[in-house]
């Protein structure tokens, strides 16, 4: 999630548990700082942009690392604040929860986090909330602002803080229920159109849990479907796109591709852009301007040559028309996403190139 959400979530947790001991202002500030600590892994330098992509939200987001770090950080707080010296265990618990809730909310996004590293190294990414969701963040922000401006602890503040934490947690639970419902609905829509995907994955659209992007994945193609909970009887538009497995066959032995395949959980596509083979993560961003795209091989006359990965960025990440389309779809209007409809189609295999892969260091 975004940094503001992580700060106010940690601040609310700390206010609820330590507000009486520290005072609401200090408790909120301590929790806010703790709630942002796991994201300091962005300071870890990586030479390879693929590594930077797949290993972000790594060990710093593991609940096992948090369990180890909680007594260390907690003891520092006990020594720093006199009011905590008679509640060491509560302080340790608060530190753990501030760190672990950061990782937990990140795990609800599609990017995910390596929540159970090192025992389960794969990222956990539910995808039921977008990285910025005002309905989740604003109630937490309100209670934290109250705590920051409140000089003394009151039972009313504690009750309100706990209530907001309960409601925000319930919101996350509701998002998972809605995600499963949308996936079932999408399977039925695909079936009616004669499409039988191997996998179906619903991802919360930006800023809400009313509109969902659904990816129906097959070996050679994928279909995007946008479902609003306010849709009527008529089924929404399906947008088919090629995955170009003939290009995948040329790069599947490269380390960069294997990492991207693993991290994306198979939700990727290959495409040839000029003289490069580019792999895109289908889960993040809007087609065709995906948020994470990497050129991993050169297309040359003599064949395909592996290259040091380079992140490919689009000049226009968001089509201006998409904002109006997004609003319409959230409200259940069956608007066509023109930027995607213009390029939709299963497509033909890319031919005419040898698939003899050579290493980037050779020749």
N, C-alpha and C positions, 0 to 999 in steps of 0.2 A: 504494500500500500504506500501511499504518499507519506512524506515526512511529517506533515501536520497530523495526519491520522495516527501515526505511530507515537508522536509526542503526546497527544491528548489521551490516547488509550492508556499509555503508561502512567500519565499524570492522574487519570481517574482511578486506576487500580491502586496507586500509592495513596491517594487521598482517602479512599475507602478504608484502607488498612492502617495507615500511619498518621492520618490527619489528626486524630485525637492526641497523639504523642508529640508530633512535630509542629502542629498547627497546619491549617489547610494550605497556606501559601508555600511553605517549605516542602511539605509532602508532595504537592503538585509539581514543583520544580524538580525535585529529586526523581520522581517517577517519570517525568517527561524526558529527562536526560537518560535515565536507564532504558526507557522505551525506544530510544534512537540508537543505542550502542551497537546492536547487531549489524546495522547498515554501514558501520565503519569498514566493513570488508571492501567497500568501493576504493579504499586507499591502497589495497593490495595491487601491485603492478603486474600486468600480464603483457608479454610481448605479442601474444596471439589474440586477435579479437574474438575468435571462437571460444578460446579458454575464458576470456573475460565474460563472455555471454553465458556459458554453461556452468561456470563455477561461482558466479555471483549468488548470494544467498546460500552459501555453502555451510562450512562448519560453524560459522558464527551464528547460524540460525538453528543449530541442533539443540534440542531440549536436553540432551545428555551433557553437552558443553555448558548449557545454562545451569544445570544442576551442580556441575563442578565449580562454576564461577560464582554462584550465589553466596556461598559462605565467605568467599574471599572479598567480594564487593560488599557484602552485608557487614562483615567485621569492620571494614573501613568506615561504613556509615555509623556503626555503633560507637566507634572511637571518635568520630567527628561530631556527633550530636549527642549531648548528654541525655536528651529525652528518650533515646533509644536503648540506653544501657540496661534497662530492666525488661527489655522485650527482644532479646537477641534472635530467638527463633522466628518471631513474627517478622523481624527485619529481613532475615534470610529468605523467608517465604515470599515477602513482598518483592525482593530483588528477583527471585526466580520467576514470579508471575509477570513482572514488568518485561523481562526478557522473553519469556515463553509466549506471552500473548502477542508480542511483536511477530515472532515466527509463526504463530498460529494464524493470525490474520493474513500474513503473506501467503500461507499455504492455501487460503481460500481463493486467491487470485490464480489466473491461468499460468503465470510465470512460475509460481510455486517456490518451494524452498526445500532444502535437504533436511527435513525436520528430524529425522531419526538417524542421521549420520553419527558414527561410522557403521552401525549395525544394519541399516537399510540405506544405501548410498543414493538411491534414485530420488529425484525431486518429487515432492507431494504438491500437486497443483490442481485444486478442485475446479476452479474456474467459475464459481457461482457468484462472485462479485468482481466488479471492475476495480482497477487500482485506485480510482477516485470515485467515491460514492457519497454524495452529500447527505443522504438520508442516514447513513451510518455515522458519519463524522460529526455532523452539526450538533446532535444532542450531547455528545461527548465534549465538544468544544464549549458548549454552553455551561456545562457543569464545571469544567476546568476554569473558565473565566470567572465564574462565581467563587471558586476556591482561591484563585489568585488575588481577588480583590477582597476576600473575607479575612479579616484579621484574626478572628477567634473561631474555634471549633464549635459547631452546633449539631444537635441530633438531627435537625431538619436537613442540613447539608449532607450528613452521612446517608440518611434515608434516600435523598434524591440521587446521590452518587451511585449507590447500590442499585437503585431502580433503573437508572440510565444504563449501567453496565448490563443488567439483566435484559433490558429491551434490546440493546445493541447485539447481545449474544443471540437473542431470539430472532433478530433480523437475519443473522448469518444462517441460523438453522432453517428459517423460511426460504432463504435463497437456494439451499440445497434441495429442499422439497420441490420448489418451482423448477429447478434445473432438471430433476428427474421427470417431472410432468411434461416439460417441453420436449425432452428427448423421446419420450413415448409418442407424443403428438407428431414429432418430426418423422419418426419411423413409419407412421401411418400415412403421412403425406407422401413420403418417398414411395411407399408400397403402391399407392394409388396411381403414381406416375410410372410404375414399372422399374423403379430404381431400388436395388438391393445393396445397400452399402455394407461393407465389412464392419465398420465402426461408425457410431454416431456420437458426437460430442457437442453439447450445448454450452455456450460461453456467454456470460453476461455482457450486454452491450454497454457502451460508455455511460457512466453516471446513474445507472438505474438497474433494477431487476425486473422490469416489465417487458423489456425487449431483449431477445436472445439471438445470437448468431449461432446457427447449427451447422456443423461440418459433417457431411456424409462422405466417408472415406472409402475408396476402392483402390486397387493396385494402380490402375492407369489414369484415374480421374478422381476429382472430388466435387461435391455439390454444396454450395452455400445456400442456406435457407434462413430467412429472418422472421422469427415468430414473436408476435406481441401477445401478451396475455389478454389484451383487449381486442384481438382480432375477432371478426365475425365468422360466418359459416364458410365463406369463400377462402380457398387455400392461397397462401402467398406465393410469390414468384420463386422459382428455383433457378440458381445460376450455376451451370456446369463449367468446370475448368479442367484442363489437362494437367497431369503430374509429370509427364514425360519420363516414363521408366527407362526408355532407351538412353537417356542421358544419365540417369542414376546408375545404370549398368557400367558406365564409363568411370564413375568416381566412387563406387561403393567400397573400394578397397582403401581409400584414403582415410587417414586419421581424422581429418576435419569432418568428413561426411559422417563417419561413425559416431563422432561426438554429437553432431547436430541431429542425427537420427535418434540417438538415445535420449537427448534432452527434449526433443519435440514429441517424444512418444510415438513417432511414426507420422505425425501430422506435418509433413513437409512437401514441397514440390521442387522440382528442378526445372530450370529454363536456361536457354542460351541467350545472353545479351551481348551483342557484338561478338567478340571473340572469347567470351568468358562463360563458364558454367556457374550459375548462381543457384544456391539453395536458400529457400525461404521457409521460415516457420509460419505455418498457416494459422496458428492460434492467436497471434497478436498483430493488430493492425487491420486495415481494410484493404481488400483486394483492389488493385494489385500492389498498392503501396504498403507492403507489410513492414512492421517495425524492425524486424531482424532478418536481414538478407546478407549472404556472404558469397563472394566469388571465391571458388576453391580450385578451379582448373582453367587452363588456357586451351582454346580450340585452335589447333594449328594444322597446316596442310598434311603433316606427317602423322597426325593423331591428336590425342588428348594429353596434355602435360599438366601434372599436378603443380600447384603453385602455393605460395604462402598465402593463407586466407586474408581477404580484405573485406571489410564491411562495406556494403553497398547502401548508400542512402539516396532517397528520392528527393527531388527538388521540391515536390509538393506532397507532404505526408498526408494531408487531409484535403479532399476536394471540397471547395466552398459549398457546393450544392448538397453535400452530405449532411450538413447541419439541419437544413430544412427537411431533408428526407428522414433523418433520425427522429426529429420531433413528430413528423407525421406517422412514422411506424410505431413509435411509443404509444401514440394515441389510437392505434389500431387501424389507421388508414392504409390501404394496400397500395402504397406508392412504390414506383419502380426506382431502384437505385441505378440511375443512368450511367454513372461512371463504371459500374460493374457490368451492366447489361450490354454495353458497347463492346466489351471484350469477351463476354461469356461464350462458351462453346467447347466441345470436347477436344477439338483440334486434331491435327494430324501429327504423326511421329516426325521428328526432325531427322532427316537423312543426309547422306552424302559425306559424313565424317567417319574416319576410322576411330575405333574405340581402343586403340593400343595406348594404354596409359603408361606414361613415363614419369619418373620421379623429378621433382623440381630441381634437385641438385645435380641431375645428370646432364650431359651434353654441354 
